[in-house]
Amino acid sequence: MRRGGVYDRSVRAISVVYLAIGVVILVLTLAGGGGPLSLGMLLGVAFIAVGVARYLLQKRISE
């Protein structure tokens, strides 16, 4: 696949969306008084991890 193609950019964009959703979930959970093992914290961290991993994998594949 060529560098910087539509697929590459769209995967990276979706990865950033996952990252943003994770941050929003974390902020809302903390604002609502959630603890470190609450469902919101776990989901937020999971979304952030998926977003970062997906972004890094796509970056590695496209090189």
PDB file of N, CA, C and O in Angstrom:
ATOM      1  N   MET A   1       0.847  -1.171   0.000  1.00  0.00           N
ATOM      2  CA  MET A   1       0.000   0.000   0.000  1.00  0.00           C
ATOM      3  C   MET A   1       0.894   1.237   0.000  1.00  0.00           C
ATOM      4  O   MET A   1       1.905   1.283   0.701  1.00  0.00           O
ATOM      5  N   ARG A   2       0.522   2.210  -0.772  1.00  0.00           N
ATOM      6  CA  ARG A   2       1.369   3.396  -0.861  1.00  0.00           C
ATOM      7  C   ARG A   2       1.244   4.255   0.387  1.00  0.00           C
ATOM      8  O   ARG A   2       0.227   4.242   1.081  1.00  0.00           O
ATOM      9  N   ARG A   3       2.282   4.983   0.643  1.00  0.00           N
ATOM     10  CA  ARG A   3       2.303   5.842   1.826  1.00  0.00           C
ATOM     11  C   ARG A   3       1.299   6.977   1.695  1.00  0.00           C
ATOM     12  O   ARG A   3       1.126   7.560   0.624  1.00  0.00           O
ATOM     13  N   GLY A   4       0.651   7.271   2.797  1.00  0.00           N
ATOM     14  CA  GLY A   4      -0.245   8.418   2.836  1.00  0.00           C
ATOM     15  C   GLY A   4      -1.520   8.246   2.049  1.00  0.00           C
ATOM     16  O   GLY A   4      -2.185   9.234   1.736  1.00  0.00           O
ATOM     17  N   GLY A   5      -1.883   7.020   1.719  1.00  0.00           N
ATOM     18  CA  GLY A   5      -3.114   6.780   0.972  1.00  0.00           C
ATOM     19  C   GLY A   5      -4.340   7.071   1.828  1.00  0.00           C
ATOM     20  O   GLY A   5      -4.243   7.363   3.020  1.00  0.00           O
ATOM     21  N   VAL A   6      -5.482   6.981   1.184  1.00  0.00           N
ATOM     22  CA  VAL A   6      -6.741   7.262   1.873  1.00  0.00           C
ATOM     23  C   VAL A   6      -6.950   6.288   3.028  1.00  0.00           C
ATOM     24  O   VAL A   6      -7.384   6.688   4.108  1.00  0.00           O
ATOM     25  N   TYR A   7      -6.644   5.025   2.806  1.00  0.00           N
ATOM     26  CA  TYR A   7      -6.817   4.024   3.860  1.00  0.00           C
ATOM     27  C   TYR A   7      -5.943   4.355   5.066  1.00  0.00           C
ATOM     28  O   TYR A   7      -6.401   4.307   6.207  1.00  0.00           O
ATOM     29  N   ASP A   8      -4.705   4.683   4.808  1.00  0.00           N
ATOM     30  CA  ASP A   8      -3.764   5.010   5.881  1.00  0.00           C
ATOM     31  C   ASP A   8      -4.256   6.204   6.695  1.00  0.00           C
ATOM     32  O   ASP A   8      -4.246   6.173   7.925  1.00  0.00           O
ATOM     33  N   ARG A   9      -4.679   7.239   6.009  1.00  0.00           N
ATOM     34  CA  ARG A   9      -5.168   8.438   6.708  1.00  0.00           C
ATOM     35  C   ARG A   9      -6.455   8.155   7.472  1.00  0.00           C
ATOM     36  O   ARG A   9      -6.647   8.671   8.573  1.00  0.00           O
ATOM     37  N   SER A  10      -7.338   7.342   6.900  1.00  0.00           N
ATOM     38  CA  SER A  10      -8.599   7.064   7.589  1.00  0.00           C
ATOM     39  C   SER A  10      -8.383   6.210   8.836  1.00  0.00           C
ATOM     40  O   SER A  10      -9.050   6.420   9.850  1.00  0.00           O
ATOM     41  N   VAL A  11      -7.461   5.250   8.774  1.00  0.00           N
ATOM     42  CA  VAL A  11      -7.165   4.438   9.955  1.00  0.00           C
ATOM     43  C   VAL A  11      -6.583   5.314  11.052  1.00  0.00           C
ATOM     44  O   VAL A  11      -6.934   5.165  12.222  1.00  0.00           O
ATOM     45  N   ARG A  12      -5.698   6.221  10.681  1.00  0.00           N
ATOM     46  CA  ARG A  12      -5.125   7.124  11.679  1.00  0.00           C
ATOM     47  C   ARG A  12      -6.182   8.057  12.255  1.00  0.00           C
ATOM     48  O   ARG A  12      -6.159   8.350  13.451  1.00  0.00           O
ATOM     49  N   ALA A  13      -7.103   8.526  11.426  1.00  0.00           N
ATOM     50  CA  ALA A  13      -8.173   9.400  11.913  1.00  0.00           C
ATOM     51  C   ALA A  13      -9.078   8.655  12.893  1.00  0.00           C
ATOM     52  O   ALA A  13      -9.452   9.201  13.931  1.00  0.00           O
ATOM     53  N   ILE A  14      -9.426   7.426  12.571  1.00  0.00           N
ATOM     54  CA  ILE A  14     -10.264   6.632  13.470  1.00  0.00           C
ATOM     55  C   ILE A  14      -9.526   6.360  14.778  1.00  0.00           C
ATOM     56  O   ILE A  14     -10.141   6.326  15.843  1.00  0.00           O
ATOM     57  N   SER A  15      -8.224   6.168  14.702  1.00  0.00           N
ATOM     58  CA  SER A  15      -7.427   5.955  15.910  1.00  0.00           C
ATOM     59  C   SER A  15      -7.478   7.176  16.814  1.00  0.00           C
ATOM     60  O   SER A  15      -7.593   7.049  18.033  1.00  0.00           O
ATOM     61  N   VAL A  16      -7.392   8.353  16.219  1.00  0.00           N
ATOM     62  CA  VAL A  16      -7.472   9.588  17.002  1.00  0.00           C
ATOM     63  C   VAL A  16      -8.864   9.738  17.611  1.00  0.00           C
ATOM     64  O   VAL A  16      -8.999  10.233  18.730  1.00  0.00           O
ATOM     65  N   VAL A  17      -9.892   9.315  16.888  1.00  0.00           N
ATOM     66  CA  VAL A  17     -11.259   9.365  17.429  1.00  0.00           C
ATOM     67  C   VAL A  17     -11.379   8.443  18.643  1.00  0.00           C
ATOM     68  O   VAL A  17     -11.961   8.828  19.657  1.00  0.00           O
ATOM     69  N   TYR A  18     -10.831   7.227  18.546  1.00  0.00           N
ATOM     70  CA  TYR A  18     -10.831   6.317  19.698  1.00  0.00           C
ATOM     71  C   TYR A  18     -10.121   6.956  20.891  1.00  0.00           C
ATOM     72  O   TYR A  18     -10.598   6.878  22.023  1.00  0.00           O
ATOM     73  N   LEU A  19      -8.997   7.577  20.631  1.00  0.00           N
ATOM     74  CA  LEU A  19      -8.232   8.237  21.687  1.00  0.00           C
ATOM     75  C   LEU A  19      -9.058   9.343  22.335  1.00  0.00           C
ATOM     76  O   LEU A  19      -9.100   9.453  23.560  1.00  0.00           O
ATOM     77  N   ALA A  20      -9.713  10.157  21.517  1.00  0.00           N
ATOM     78  CA  ALA A  20     -10.531  11.255  22.038  1.00  0.00           C
ATOM     79  C   ALA A  20     -11.710  10.731  22.857  1.00  0.00           C
ATOM     80  O   ALA A  20     -12.028  11.283  23.911  1.00  0.00           O
ATOM     81  N   ILE A  21     -12.351   9.678  22.381  1.00  0.00           N
ATOM     82  CA  ILE A  21     -13.469   9.089  23.130  1.00  0.00           C
ATOM     83  C   ILE A  21     -12.984   8.596  24.487  1.00  0.00           C
ATOM     84  O   ILE A  21     -13.664   8.785  25.496  1.00  0.00           O
ATOM     85  N   GLY A  22     -11.823   7.969  24.518  1.00  0.00           N
ATOM     86  CA  GLY A  22     -11.264   7.498  25.783  1.00  0.00           C
ATOM     87  C   GLY A  22     -11.001   8.624  26.760  1.00  0.00           C
ATOM     88  O   GLY A  22     -11.285   8.502  27.952  1.00  0.00           O
ATOM     89  N   VAL A  23     -10.455   9.724  26.254  1.00  0.00           N
ATOM     90  CA  VAL A  23     -10.183  10.874  27.124  1.00  0.00           C
ATOM     91  C   VAL A  23     -11.489  11.457  27.653  1.00  0.00           C
ATOM     92  O   VAL A  23     -11.584  11.803  28.831  1.00  0.00           O
ATOM     93  N   VAL A  24     -12.490  11.566  26.793  1.00  0.00           N
ATOM     94  CA  VAL A  24     -13.788  12.098  27.233  1.00  0.00           C
ATOM     95  C   VAL A  24     -14.405  11.197  28.297  1.00  0.00           C
ATOM     96  O   VAL A  24     -14.939  11.691  29.290  1.00  0.00           O
ATOM     97  N   ILE A  25     -14.338   9.891  28.103  1.00  0.00           N
ATOM     98  CA  ILE A  25     -14.883   8.958  29.097  1.00  0.00           C
ATOM     99  C   ILE A  25     -14.158   9.127  30.429  1.00  0.00           C
ATOM    100  O   ILE A  25     -14.790   9.138  31.486  1.00  0.00           O
ATOM    101  N   LEU A  26     -12.831   9.258  30.381  1.00  0.00           N
ATOM    102  CA  LEU A  26     -12.069   9.451  31.623  1.00  0.00           C
ATOM    103  C   LEU A  26     -12.468  10.739  32.327  1.00  0.00           C
ATOM    104  O   LEU A  26     -12.683  10.748  33.539  1.00  0.00           O
ATOM    105  N   VAL A  27     -12.567  11.821  31.573  1.00  0.00           N
ATOM    106  CA  VAL A  27     -12.912  13.115  32.170  1.00  0.00           C
ATOM    107  C   VAL A  27     -14.308  13.069  32.784  1.00  0.00           C
ATOM    108  O   VAL A  27     -14.511  13.542  33.902  1.00  0.00           O
ATOM    109  N   LEU A  28     -15.266  12.505  32.060  1.00  0.00           N
ATOM    110  CA  LEU A  28     -16.626  12.425  32.591  1.00  0.00           C
ATOM    111  C   LEU A  28     -16.703  11.533  33.828  1.00  0.00           C
ATOM    112  O   LEU A  28     -17.453  11.825  34.759  1.00  0.00           O
ATOM    113  N   THR A  29     -15.939  10.461  33.838  1.00  0.00           N
ATOM    114  CA  THR A  29     -15.924   9.569  34.999  1.00  0.00           C
ATOM    115  C   THR A  29     -15.322  10.267  36.208  1.00  0.00           C
ATOM    116  O   THR A  29     -15.856  10.178  37.314  1.00  0.00           O
ATOM    117  N   LEU A  30     -14.210  10.961  35.996  1.00  0.00           N
ATOM    118  CA  LEU A  30     -13.589  11.687  37.108  1.00  0.00           C
ATOM    119  C   LEU A  30     -14.483  12.815  37.601  1.00  0.00           C
ATOM    120  O   LEU A  30     -14.565  13.060  38.805  1.00  0.00           O
ATOM    121  N   ALA A  31     -15.153  13.504  36.683  1.00  0.00           N
ATOM    122  CA  ALA A  31     -16.054  14.589  37.076  1.00  0.00           C
ATOM    123  C   ALA A  31     -17.250  14.052  37.854  1.00  0.00           C
ATOM    124  O   ALA A  31     -17.790  14.742  38.720  1.00  0.00           O
ATOM    125  N   GLY A  32     -17.662  12.830  37.550  1.00  0.00           N
ATOM    126  CA  GLY A  32     -18.786  12.217  38.246  1.00  0.00           C
ATOM    127  C   GLY A  32     -18.400  11.522  39.538  1.00  0.00           C
ATOM    128  O   GLY A  32     -19.253  10.937  40.205  1.00  0.00           O
ATOM    129  N   GLY A  33     -17.130  11.577  39.898  1.00  0.00           N
ATOM    130  CA  GLY A  33     -16.680  10.991  41.151  1.00  0.00           C
ATOM    131  C   GLY A  33     -16.308   9.523  41.062  1.00  0.00           C
ATOM    132  O   GLY A  33     -16.295   8.827  42.077  1.00  0.00           O
ATOM    133  N   GLY A  34     -16.011   9.047  39.882  1.00  0.00           N
ATOM    134  CA  GLY A  34     -15.640   7.637  39.713  1.00  0.00           C
ATOM    135  C   GLY A  34     -14.266   7.342  40.278  1.00  0.00           C
ATOM    136  O   GLY A  34     -13.371   8.187  40.238  1.00  0.00           O
ATOM    137  N   GLY A  35     -14.104   6.156  40.796  1.00  0.00           N
ATOM    138  CA  GLY A  35     -12.826   5.735  41.356  1.00  0.00           C
ATOM    139  C   GLY A  35     -11.935   5.101  40.303  1.00  0.00           C
ATOM    140  O   GLY A  35     -12.322   4.975  39.141  1.00  0.00           O
ATOM    141  N   PRO A  36     -10.736   4.703  40.719  1.00  0.00           N
ATOM    142  CA  PRO A  36      -9.766   4.163  39.759  1.00  0.00           C
ATOM    143  C   PRO A  36     -10.177   2.831  39.129  1.00  0.00           C
ATOM    144  O   PRO A  36      -9.693   2.498  38.047  1.00  0.00           O
ATOM    145  N   LEU A  37     -11.042   2.073  39.768  1.00  0.00           N
ATOM    146  CA  LEU A  37     -11.482   0.801  39.198  1.00  0.00           C
ATOM    147  C   LEU A  37     -12.930   0.839  38.718  1.00  0.00           C
ATOM    148  O   LEU A  37     -13.546  -0.206  38.508  1.00  0.00           O
ATOM    149  N   SER A  38     -13.468   2.035  38.546  1.00  0.00           N
ATOM    150  CA  SER A  38     -14.840   2.142  38.057  1.00  0.00           C
ATOM    151  C   SER A  38     -14.892   1.771  36.577  1.00  0.00           C
ATOM    152  O   SER A  38     -13.878   1.792  35.880  1.00  0.00           O
ATOM    153  N   LEU A  39     -16.073   1.437  36.122  1.00  0.00           N
ATOM    154  CA  LEU A  39     -16.253   1.009  34.736  1.00  0.00           C
ATOM    155  C   LEU A  39     -15.822   2.097  33.754  1.00  0.00           C
ATOM    156  O   LEU A  39     -15.214   1.800  32.726  1.00  0.00           O
ATOM    157  N   GLY A  40     -16.131   3.343  34.062  1.00  0.00           N
ATOM    158  CA  GLY A  40     -15.752   4.445  33.182  1.00  0.00           C
ATOM    159  C   GLY A  40     -14.248   4.581  33.036  1.00  0.00           C
ATOM    160  O   GLY A  40     -13.748   4.836  31.940  1.00  0.00           O
ATOM    161  N   MET A  41     -13.528   4.415  34.126  1.00  0.00           N
ATOM    162  CA  MET A  41     -12.065   4.499  34.057  1.00  0.00           C
ATOM    163  C   MET A  41     -11.503   3.352  33.225  1.00  0.00           C
ATOM    164  O   MET A  41     -10.618   3.557  32.395  1.00  0.00           O
ATOM    165  N   LEU A  42     -12.018   2.151  33.448  1.00  0.00           N
ATOM    166  CA  LEU A  42     -11.526   0.997  32.695  1.00  0.00           C
ATOM    167  C   LEU A  42     -11.826   1.134  31.204  1.00  0.00           C
ATOM    168  O   LEU A  42     -10.976   0.834  30.366  1.00  0.00           O
ATOM    169  N   LEU A  43     -13.033   1.587  30.876  1.00  0.00           N
ATOM    170  CA  LEU A  43     -13.378   1.781  29.469  1.00  0.00           C
ATOM    171  C   LEU A  43     -12.555   2.900  28.837  1.00  0.00           C
ATOM    172  O   LEU A  43     -12.112   2.780  27.695  1.00  0.00           O
ATOM    173  N   GLY A  44     -12.351   3.983  29.577  1.00  0.00           N
ATOM    174  CA  GLY A  44     -11.547   5.085  29.059  1.00  0.00           C
ATOM    175  C   GLY A  44     -10.126   4.660  28.756  1.00  0.00           C
ATOM    176  O   GLY A  44      -9.584   4.983  27.698  1.00  0.00           O
ATOM    177  N   VAL A  45      -9.527   3.942  29.678  1.00  0.00           N
ATOM    178  CA  VAL A  45      -8.157   3.456  29.471  1.00  0.00           C
ATOM    179  C   VAL A  45      -8.122   2.469  28.302  1.00  0.00           C
ATOM    180  O   VAL A  45      -7.174   2.471  27.517  1.00  0.00           O
ATOM    181  N   ALA A  46      -9.146   1.630  28.185  1.00  0.00           N
ATOM    182  CA  ALA A  46      -9.195   0.665  27.079  1.00  0.00           C
ATOM    183  C   ALA A  46      -9.296   1.378  25.731  1.00  0.00           C
ATOM    184  O   ALA A  46      -8.605   1.008  24.782  1.00  0.00           O
ATOM    185  N   PHE A  47     -10.148   2.394  25.641  1.00  0.00           N
ATOM    186  CA  PHE A  47     -10.274   3.144  24.390  1.00  0.00           C
ATOM    187  C   PHE A  47      -8.966   3.847  24.039  1.00  0.00           C
ATOM    188  O   PHE A  47      -8.557   3.859  22.878  1.00  0.00           O
ATOM    189  N   ILE A  48      -8.316   4.425  25.029  1.00  0.00           N
ATOM    190  CA  ILE A  48      -7.035   5.095  24.779  1.00  0.00           C
ATOM    191  C   ILE A  48      -5.997   4.082  24.303  1.00  0.00           C
ATOM    192  O   ILE A  48      -5.253   4.354  23.361  1.00  0.00           O
ATOM    193  N   ALA A  49      -5.944   2.923  24.944  1.00  0.00           N
ATOM    194  CA  ALA A  49      -4.974   1.893  24.551  1.00  0.00           C
ATOM    195  C   ALA A  49      -5.226   1.406  23.128  1.00  0.00           C
ATOM    196  O   ALA A  49      -4.284   1.226  22.357  1.00  0.00           O
ATOM    197  N   VAL A  50      -6.492   1.193  22.777  1.00  0.00           N
ATOM    198  CA  VAL A  50      -6.821   0.746  21.420  1.00  0.00           C
ATOM    199  C   VAL A  50      -6.449   1.816  20.404  1.00  0.00           C
ATOM    200  O   VAL A  50      -5.889   1.505  19.353  1.00  0.00           O
ATOM    201  N   GLY A  51      -6.753   3.067  20.706  1.00  0.00           N
ATOM    202  CA  GLY A  51      -6.421   4.150  19.783  1.00  0.00           C
ATOM    203  C   GLY A  51      -4.931   4.281  19.553  1.00  0.00           C
ATOM    204  O   GLY A  51      -4.487   4.422  18.414  1.00  0.00           O
ATOM    205  N   VAL A  52      -4.158   4.237  20.619  1.00  0.00           N
ATOM    206  CA  VAL A  52      -2.698   4.366  20.498  1.00  0.00           C
ATOM    207  C   VAL A  52      -2.117   3.159  19.764  1.00  0.00           C
ATOM    208  O   VAL A  52      -1.277   3.318  18.878  1.00  0.00           O
ATOM    209  N   ALA A  53      -2.561   1.957  20.127  1.00  0.00           N
ATOM    210  CA  ALA A  53      -2.034   0.750  19.483  1.00  0.00           C
ATOM    211  C   ALA A  53      -2.361   0.724  17.994  1.00  0.00           C
ATOM    212  O   ALA A  53      -1.515   0.380  17.169  1.00  0.00           O
ATOM    213  N   ARG A  54      -3.577   1.086  17.665  1.00  0.00           N
ATOM    214  CA  ARG A  54      -3.987   1.099  16.252  1.00  0.00           C
ATOM    215  C   ARG A  54      -3.190   2.126  15.462  1.00  0.00           C
ATOM    216  O   ARG A  54      -2.769   1.855  14.337  1.00  0.00           O
ATOM    217  N   TYR A  55      -2.983   3.293  16.040  1.00  0.00           N
ATOM    218  CA  TYR A  55      -2.203   4.341  15.371  1.00  0.00           C
ATOM    219  C   TYR A  55      -0.767   3.881  15.141  1.00  0.00           C
ATOM    220  O   TYR A  55      -0.227   4.039  14.045  1.00  0.00           O
ATOM    221  N   LEU A  56      -0.154   3.316  16.170  1.00  0.00           N
ATOM    222  CA  LEU A  56       1.239   2.883  16.043  1.00  0.00           C
ATOM    223  C   LEU A  56       1.389   1.718  15.063  1.00  0.00           C
ATOM    224  O   LEU A  56       2.355   1.668  14.301  1.00  0.00           O
ATOM    225  N   LEU A  57       0.441   0.788  15.080  1.00  0.00           N
ATOM    226  CA  LEU A  57       0.496  -0.321  14.128  1.00  0.00           C
ATOM    227  C   LEU A  57       0.374   0.172  12.691  1.00  0.00           C
ATOM    228  O   LEU A  57       1.110  -0.280  11.813  1.00  0.00           O
ATOM    229  N   GLN A  58      -0.542   1.089  12.450  1.00  0.00           N
ATOM    230  CA  GLN A  58      -0.704   1.610  11.095  1.00  0.00           C
ATOM    231  C   GLN A  58       0.527   2.392  10.662  1.00  0.00           C
ATOM    232  O   GLN A  58       0.931   2.335   9.501  1.00  0.00           O
ATOM    233  N   LYS A  59       1.113   3.116  11.591  1.00  0.00           N
ATOM    234  CA  LYS A  59       2.331   3.862  11.274  1.00  0.00           C
ATOM    235  C   LYS A  59       3.458   2.899  10.908  1.00  0.00           C
ATOM    236  O   LYS A  59       4.217   3.143   9.971  1.00  0.00           O
ATOM    237  N   ARG A  60       3.555   1.808  11.656  1.00  0.00           N
ATOM    238  CA  ARG A  60       4.606   0.815  11.393  1.00  0.00           C
ATOM    239  C   ARG A  60       4.381   0.096  10.062  1.00  0.00           C
ATOM    240  O   ARG A  60       5.331  -0.159   9.322  1.00  0.00           O
ATOM    241  N   ILE A  61       3.127  -0.227   9.762  1.00  0.00           N
ATOM    242  CA  ILE A  61       2.802  -0.917   8.516  1.00  0.00           C
ATOM    243  C   ILE A  61       3.085  -0.034   7.306  1.00  0.00           C
ATOM    244  O   ILE A  61       3.578  -0.512   6.285  1.00  0.00           O
ATOM    245  N   SER A  62       2.776   1.248   7.422  1.00  0.00           N
ATOM    246  CA  SER A  62       2.905   2.140   6.268  1.00  0.00           C
ATOM    247  C   SER A  62       4.341   2.563   5.998  1.00  0.00           C
ATOM    248  O   SER A  62       4.610   3.189   4.972  1.00  0.00           O
ATOM    249  N   GLU A  63       5.265   2.240   6.887  1.00  0.00           N
ATOM    250  CA  GLU A  63       6.663   2.639   6.663  1.00  0.00           C
ATOM    251  C   GLU A  63       7.356   1.746   5.686  1.00  0.00           C
ATOM    252  O   GLU A  63       8.534   1.949   5.391  1.00  0.00           O
TER     253      GLU A  63
END
